[in-house]
Amino acid sequence: SPRPAHSHGEGFSSSRRGLPAAARKAWSAPVMVVRLEGGADMADDPPLLHSGWGSGLVVSLDEAGGRRPDRTAVIATTSHVVRCREFPCRYAVGFTEPKGSEARYWTTRASLEESSPGIDLAFLTVELPPPVSPSAPTLADPACHGDDLAPTLTVGWPNLTLRTGWSVPPPSNPDLLLKRFSTGTRVQYISAYPLRTADPQRRERVPIILHNADLLPGSSGGPLLDEDGHVVGINSRILVPGDRPEKFNYCAVEADRHSPGEDCINMAISSRAIAEAFGELFGAHLPLQECNGIESDPPLQMAEADRENADSSSELLTESAEK
């Protein structure tokens, strides 16, 4: 059976030495996304301290279907990563060297194109700072690429100061600028999960993947990779069992204490939802590896088996605090 979602047996690593060979081709695509709220500036002592940060993924380098000039990339992330609480609000994006893990190259020339809280997806366009030349990874439909119980891998910028044993908080912890990965297992694919929205009476049904690779706040928006290095989703949130009062802390901080029957499970928004949202926004095609070249069923048309799985999951799992 899959290991507990937040046991610390594997945890996070910033060294590419342990990165599976198939995933190395996607290493340059994840980026760090920082909110600069209330007048915060990149000149401030690390800007991520003043507002908040998450992860993102370069999904397109084709100038968003011709709508943008050269040296522009489209970044996919989650809507809660870019949700601002103070204004004015801007966004900064940090890139790493092709084989590095430190966010060294920054740009504040990032524009929010759209945020869709109902499916927890957002897109930014950014002017790439020289000498950054990321490569867009291969997106694959998880409905037919990868199996339940198959290996998975997450990449992002987790806030490790929330973990027991990490005593150096911001602003003096340069390790927060390091891109890290964690390995785990795919638990289940659900073609239309009833995702909560701001309206408690309404739920958007979104294709998702449940997995147990490690996540922490800061991981949101980073990619979920399958064993072939394909992007099969974007990490969205931690799901906690039942109605636990500890909620996020139970999963992220005190995970070593939980019983095997109360594992936390992590959720990623499917790459199919990303491709469809991209097409609706930019009017352009985002390449997605389909099922043997055949168009798969529309993800929002819920199969009966998935409806039963999703409904039972929504009863047993509540969503954690945002990352």
Secondary structure, 3 states (H helix, E strand, C coil): CCCCCCCCCCCCECCHHHCCHHHHHHCCCEEEEEEEECCCCCCCCCHHHCCEEEEEEEEECCHHHHCCCCCEEEEEECCCCCCCCCCCEEEEEEECCCCCCECCEEECCEEEEEEECCCCEEEEEEECCCCCCCCCCCEECCCCCCCCCCEEEEEECCCHHHCCCCCCCCCCCHHHHECEEEEEEEEEEEEEEEEECCCCCCEEEEEEEEECCCCCCCCCCCEEECCCCCEEEEEEEEEEECCCCCCHHHHHCCHHHCCHHHCCEEEEEEHHHHHHHHHHHHCCCCCCECECCECCCCCCCCCHHHHHHHHHHHHHEEECCCC
